[in-house]
Amino acid sequence: MEKHFIKNIDFAKPLEFEGLVDYEEGRVVSRTLAQGKALSVTLFAFDKGEEISSHSAGGDAMVYILDGESEITIGDEKFNVKKGETIVMPAHVAHALLAVEKFKMLLVVVFSLT
């Protein structure tokens, strides 16, 4: 059997990316697509008002908003990031996310292997 590096998604089939994770009332829902030493890829759906509190990561984290709008805090700056926009949160810098309205995002975190 072949080892796959991407999981929780159909192979060799066109898919609507935004539809791979669904909103749930009062929750943050996630679907991990890849997880390794060098890279993490996760889809998220946030209900309005839900958040991920301030934290930092060991890698650079890129967020791409698939739907809705999020307030993203990086260090002391706040950014409203909307559908179709992306922002990078640098490694080892505190960041937080708040759902201004329901939103979905793709999170890609790249880690150093050195």
MDAnalysis code that builds the backbone (N, CA, C; Angstrom):
import MDAnalysis as mda
import numpy as np

u = mda.Universe.empty(342, n_residues=114, atom_resindex=np.repeat(np.arange(114), 3), trajectory=True)
u.add_TopologyAttr("name", ["N", "CA", "C"] * 114)
u.add_TopologyAttr("resid", np.arange(1, 115))
u.add_TopologyAttr("resname", ["MET", "GLU", "LYS", "HIS", "PHE", "ILE", "LYS", "ASN", "ILE", "ASP", "PHE", "ALA", "LYS", "PRO", "LEU", "GLU", "PHE", "GLU", "GLY", "LEU", "VAL", "ASP", "TYR", "GLU", "GLU", "GLY", "ARG", "VAL", "VAL", "SER", "ARG", "THR", "LEU", "ALA", "GLN", "GLY", "LYS", "ALA", "LEU", "SER", "VAL", "THR", "LEU", "PHE", "ALA", "PHE", "ASP", "LYS", "GLY", "GLU", "GLU", "ILE", "SER", "SER", "HIS", "SER", "ALA", "GLY", "GLY", "ASP", "ALA", "MET", "VAL", "TYR", "ILE", "LEU", "ASP", "GLY", "GLU", "SER", "GLU", "ILE", "THR", "ILE", "GLY", "ASP", "GLU", "LYS", "PHE", "ASN", "VAL", "LYS", "LYS", "GLY", "GLU", "THR", "ILE", "VAL", "MET", "PRO", "ALA", "HIS", "VAL", "ALA", "HIS", "ALA", "LEU", "LEU", "ALA", "VAL", "GLU", "LYS", "PHE", "LYS", "MET", "LEU", "LEU", "VAL", "VAL", "VAL", "PHE", "SER", "LEU", "THR"])
u.atoms.positions = np.array([
    [0.843, -1.191, 0.000],
    [0.000, 0.000, 0.000],
    [0.889, 1.256, 0.000],
    [0.525, 2.200, -0.855],
    [1.259, 3.464, -0.954],
    [0.994, 4.357, 0.244],
    [2.044, 5.054, 0.684],
    [1.876, 6.017, 1.775],
    [1.501, 7.368, 1.186],
    [0.450, 7.979, 1.734],
    [0.037, 9.310, 1.307],
    [0.462, 10.324, 2.356],
    [0.816, 11.518, 1.898],
    [1.237, 12.581, 2.792],
    [0.099, 13.555, 3.086],
    [-0.909, 13.553, 2.230],
    [-2.113, 14.357, 2.431],
    [-3.217, 13.415, 2.887],
    [-4.021, 13.856, 3.850],
    [-5.064, 12.990, 4.411],
    [-6.392, 13.734, 4.504],
    [-7.448, 13.001, 4.808],
    [-8.790, 13.554, 5.052],
    [-9.369, 14.303, 3.859],
    [-8.992, 13.884, 2.657],
    [-9.487, 14.509, 1.434],
    [-9.417, 13.454, 0.325],
    [-10.378, 13.505, -0.596],
    [-10.382, 12.564, -1.712],
    [-9.249, 12.870, -2.682],
    [-8.661, 11.829, -3.235],
    [-7.609, 11.963, -4.229],
    [-8.214, 11.837, -5.631],
    [-7.577, 12.473, -6.594],
    [-7.939, 12.378, -8.012],
    [-9.415, 12.673, -8.244],
    [-9.898, 13.741, -7.586],
    [-11.298, 14.139, -7.707],
    [-11.383, 15.646, -7.500],
    [-11.958, 16.383, -8.454],
    [-12.113, 17.838, -8.246],
    [-13.042, 18.103, -7.053],
    [-12.634, 19.016, -6.189],
    [-13.390, 19.335, -4.979],
    [-13.517, 20.840, -4.821],
    [-14.618, 21.278, -4.235],
    [-14.784, 22.685, -3.869],
    [-14.130, 22.852, -2.504],
    [-12.990, 23.532, -2.475],
    [-12.168, 23.622, -1.270],
    [-12.946, 24.153, -0.072],
    [-13.707, 25.217, -0.278],
    [-14.467, 25.846, 0.805],
    [-15.464, 24.876, 1.444],
    [-15.948, 23.916, 0.671],
    [-16.940, 22.969, 1.164],
    [-16.364, 21.801, 1.943],
    [-15.061, 21.753, 2.120],
    [-14.441, 20.630, 2.825],
    [-14.530, 20.741, 4.341],
    [-14.984, 21.890, 4.826],
    [-15.201, 22.080, 6.263],
    [-16.498, 22.877, 6.421],
    [-17.330, 22.464, 7.381],
    [-18.651, 23.080, 7.564],
    [-18.712, 23.892, 8.853],
    [-19.549, 24.914, 8.831],
    [-19.800, 25.704, 10.033],
    [-20.628, 24.891, 11.019],
    [-20.347, 25.075, 12.312],
    [-21.171, 24.515, 13.383],
    [-21.387, 25.616, 14.412],
    [-22.620, 25.758, 14.860],
    [-22.973, 26.820, 15.796],
    [-22.131, 26.734, 17.067],
    [-21.511, 27.884, 17.428],
    [-20.753, 27.983, 18.660],
    [-19.433, 27.228, 18.680],
    [-18.925, 26.857, 17.491],
    [-17.717, 26.032, 17.453],
    [-16.701, 26.514, 16.432],
    [-15.483, 26.062, 16.645],
    [-14.421, 26.136, 15.642],
    [-14.215, 24.706, 15.161],
    [-14.362, 24.485, 13.876],
    [-14.227, 23.153, 13.290],
    [-12.955, 23.121, 12.452],
    [-12.202, 22.032, 12.546],
    [-10.976, 21.936, 11.752],
    [-10.887, 20.584, 11.046],
    [-10.148, 20.595, 9.942],
    [-9.850, 19.371, 9.190],
    [-8.379, 19.449, 8.788],
    [-7.571, 18.572, 9.364],
    [-6.145, 18.529, 9.039],
    [-5.956, 17.805, 7.715],
    [-5.228, 18.453, 6.811],
    [-4.964, 17.855, 5.500],
    [-3.539, 17.307, 5.402],
    [-2.606, 17.880, 6.153],
    [-1.233, 17.385, 6.187],
    [-0.599, 17.817, 7.498],
    [0.224, 16.923, 8.059],
    [0.898, 17.229, 9.322],
    [2.244, 16.537, 9.314],
    [3.306, 17.317, 9.385],
    [4.639, 16.741, 9.395],
    [5.614, 17.673, 10.069],
    [6.888, 17.295, 10.057],
    [7.909, 18.114, 10.705],
    [8.104, 19.450, 10.015],
    [7.917, 19.488, 8.689],
    [8.195, 20.701, 7.923],
    [6.950, 21.513, 7.590],
    [5.762, 20.890, 7.646],
    [4.562, 21.546, 7.119],
    [3.303, 21.041, 7.804],
    [2.382, 21.967, 8.024],
    [1.059, 21.629, 8.536],
    [0.039, 22.371, 7.676],
    [-0.995, 21.659, 7.219],
    [-2.051, 22.268, 6.400],
    [-3.390, 21.893, 7.020],
    [-4.171, 22.915, 7.403],
    [-5.444, 22.674, 8.089],
    [-6.508, 23.639, 7.580],
    [-7.716, 23.119, 7.385],
    [-8.885, 23.945, 7.070],
    [-9.642, 24.205, 8.357],
    [-10.182, 25.410, 8.509],
    [-10.965, 25.774, 9.686],
    [-12.269, 26.450, 9.271],
    [-13.314, 26.266, 10.081],
    [-14.563, 27.020, 9.971],
    [-14.882, 27.546, 11.370],
    [-15.021, 28.863, 11.493],
    [-15.314, 29.520, 12.770],
    [-16.726, 30.077, 12.743],
    [-17.517, 29.801, 13.768],
    [-18.799, 30.483, 13.914],
    [-18.519, 31.915, 14.378],
    [-19.434, 32.814, 14.095],
    [-19.272, 34.213, 14.493],
    [-19.000, 34.309, 15.993],
    [-17.983, 35.109, 16.357],
    [-17.641, 35.317, 17.755],
    [-16.652, 34.314, 18.321],
    [-16.414, 33.215, 17.602],
    [-15.445, 32.224, 18.081],
    [-14.033, 32.740, 17.835],
    [-13.075, 32.209, 18.598],
    [-11.714, 32.721, 18.476],
    [-10.682, 31.679, 18.842],
    [-9.467, 31.961, 18.439],
    [-8.287, 31.253, 18.928],
    [-7.483, 32.314, 19.663],
    [-7.257, 32.089, 20.952],
    [-6.596, 33.097, 21.779],
    [-5.121, 33.237, 21.402],
    [-4.521, 34.279, 21.907],
    [-3.144, 34.622, 21.579],
    [-2.184, 33.480, 21.910],
    [-1.342, 33.164, 20.947],
    [-0.332, 32.120, 21.082],
    [0.743, 32.373, 20.025],
    [1.823, 31.644, 20.068],
    [2.829, 31.740, 19.013],
    [3.116, 30.339, 18.498],
    [3.688, 30.282, 17.312],
    [3.989, 28.995, 16.685],
    [5.468, 28.966, 16.322],
    [5.996, 27.768, 16.170],
    [7.392, 27.597, 15.829],
    [7.702, 27.751, 14.354],
    [6.674, 28.007, 13.557],
    [6.871, 28.198, 12.126],
    [6.089, 29.397, 11.632],
    [6.374, 29.827, 10.404],
    [5.594, 30.900, 9.780],
    [4.225, 30.343, 9.407],
    [3.172, 31.065, 9.774],
    [1.804, 30.607, 9.545],
    [1.107, 31.531, 8.544],
    [0.670, 30.969, 7.426],
    [-0.043, 31.737, 6.406],
    [-1.520, 31.363, 6.450],
    [-2.361, 32.383, 6.558],
    [-3.809, 32.201, 6.572],
    [-4.376, 32.725, 5.256],
    [-5.222, 31.922, 4.620],
    [-5.956, 32.360, 3.429],
    [-7.440, 32.251, 3.767],
    [-8.166, 33.377, 3.688],
    [-9.583, 33.396, 4.043],
    [-10.410, 32.912, 2.845],
    [-11.136, 31.823, 3.045],
    [-11.966, 31.218, 2.001],
    [-13.370, 31.798, 1.974],
    [-13.837, 32.293, 3.138],
    [-15.199, 32.804, 3.267],
    [-15.256, 33.681, 4.510],
    [-16.047, 34.753, 4.466],
    [-16.278, 35.569, 5.651],
    [-15.145, 36.532, 5.973],
    [-15.013, 36.833, 7.277],
    [-14.047, 37.838, 7.725],
    [-13.542, 37.514, 9.127],
    [-12.244, 37.732, 9.331],
    [-11.610, 37.506, 10.621],
    [-10.812, 38.728, 11.035],
    [-10.788, 38.968, 12.331],
    [-9.857, 39.951, 12.887],
    [-8.657, 39.154, 13.383],
    [-7.495, 39.444, 12.792],
    [-6.281, 38.719, 13.141],
    [-5.312, 39.692, 13.793],
    [-4.884, 39.334, 14.991],
    [-3.919, 40.143, 15.724],
    [-2.554, 39.489, 15.590],
    [-1.574, 40.292, 15.177],
    [-0.185, 39.829, 15.087],
    [0.644, 40.808, 15.898],
    [1.242, 40.331, 16.973],
    [1.930, 41.235, 17.898],
    [0.919, 42.207, 18.467],
    [1.125, 43.508, 18.258],
    [0.204, 44.532, 18.758],
    [-0.707, 45.096, 17.670],
    [-0.632, 44.556, 16.437],
    [-1.436, 45.079, 15.332],
    [-2.631, 44.188, 15.039],
    [-3.758, 44.833, 14.703],
    [-4.984, 44.112, 14.331],
    [-5.247, 44.333, 12.845],
    [-5.673, 43.258, 12.177],
    [-5.979, 43.301, 10.750],
    [-7.326, 42.639, 10.513],
    [-8.190, 43.268, 9.711],
    [-9.419, 42.614, 9.274],
    [-9.125, 41.978, 7.919],
    [-9.201, 40.666, 7.882],
    [-8.841, 39.907, 6.688],
    [-10.112, 39.247, 6.164],
    [-10.398, 39.472, 4.871],
    [-11.664, 39.046, 4.275],
    [-11.453, 37.983, 3.201],
    [-12.561, 37.399, 2.768],
    [-12.559, 36.379, 1.723],
    [-11.648, 36.794, 0.577],
    [-10.759, 35.876, 0.187],
    [-9.845, 36.131, -0.916],
    [-8.531, 36.757, -0.504],
    [-8.398, 37.129, 0.775],
    [-7.166, 37.754, 1.251],
    [-6.347, 36.761, 2.075],
    [-5.056, 37.056, 2.177],
    [-4.147, 36.220, 2.958],
    [-3.263, 37.095, 3.829],
    [-2.739, 36.520, 4.890],
    [-1.813, 37.224, 5.773],
    [-0.865, 36.187, 6.369],
    [0.373, 36.603, 6.610],
    [1.366, 35.708, 7.200],
    [1.674, 36.165, 8.625],
    [1.639, 35.203, 9.528],
    [1.962, 35.434, 10.928],
    [3.354, 34.836, 11.160],
    [4.353, 35.681, 11.445],
    [5.726, 35.180, 11.576],
    [5.894, 34.234, 12.763],
    [6.832, 33.306, 12.610],
    [7.173, 32.374, 13.693],
    [7.552, 33.148, 14.948],
    [7.169, 32.605, 16.092],
    [7.547, 33.108, 17.415],
    [6.978, 34.494, 17.735],
    [5.981, 34.957, 16.978],
    [5.289, 36.216, 17.263],
    [3.860, 35.867, 17.680],
    [3.420, 36.397, 18.811],
    [2.074, 36.102, 19.297],
    [1.026, 36.550, 18.282],
    [-0.001, 35.711, 18.093],
    [-1.099, 36.051, 17.191],
    [-2.390, 35.414, 17.713],
    [-3.512, 35.999, 17.275],
    [-4.837, 35.523, 17.687],
    [-5.800, 35.750, 16.528],
    [-6.906, 34.989, 16.519],
    [-7.922, 35.120, 15.478],
    [-9.298, 35.220, 16.119],
    [-10.136, 36.120, 15.599],
    [-11.503, 36.313, 16.069],
    [-12.430, 36.361, 14.867],
    [-13.523, 35.620, 14.919],
    [-14.492, 35.606, 13.822],
    [-15.394, 36.832, 13.925],
    [-15.117, 37.861, 13.118],
    [-15.966, 39.053, 13.036],
    [-17.338, 38.633, 12.511],
    [-17.317, 37.713, 11.566],
    [-18.501, 37.005, 11.079],
    [-18.038, 35.581, 10.855],
    [-18.957, 34.684, 10.531],
    [-18.526, 33.322, 10.224],
    [-17.423, 33.402, 9.176],
    [-16.386, 32.600, 9.369],
    [-15.356, 32.569, 8.333],
    [-14.695, 31.201, 8.259],
    [-14.163, 30.926, 7.064],
    [-13.394, 29.707, 6.817],
    [-12.013, 30.117, 6.355],
    [-11.027, 29.328, 6.773],
    [-9.660, 29.654, 6.375],
    [-8.859, 28.393, 6.117],
    [-7.844, 28.562, 5.294],
    [-6.820, 27.556, 5.093],
    [-5.594, 28.053, 5.850],
    [-5.057, 27.232, 6.720],
    [-3.861, 27.571, 7.485],
    [-2.720, 26.676, 7.031],
    [-1.637, 27.299, 6.597],
    [-0.424, 26.577, 6.208],
    [0.698, 27.069, 7.110],
    [1.291, 26.143, 7.865],
    [2.402, 26.506, 8.742],
    [3.646, 25.785, 8.227],
    [4.706, 26.574, 8.001],
    [5.968, 26.038, 7.496],
    [7.019, 26.140, 8.601],
    [7.640, 25.019, 8.910],
    [8.632, 24.941, 9.982],
    [10.027, 24.753, 9.403],
    [11.037, 25.234, 10.116],
    [12.432, 25.009, 9.725],
    [12.847, 23.600, 10.141],
    [13.609, 22.953, 9.298],
    [14.120, 21.623, 9.622],
    [15.567, 21.693, 10.106],
    [16.087, 22.919, 10.245],
    [17.477, 23.063, 10.709],
    [17.522, 23.485, 12.151],
])
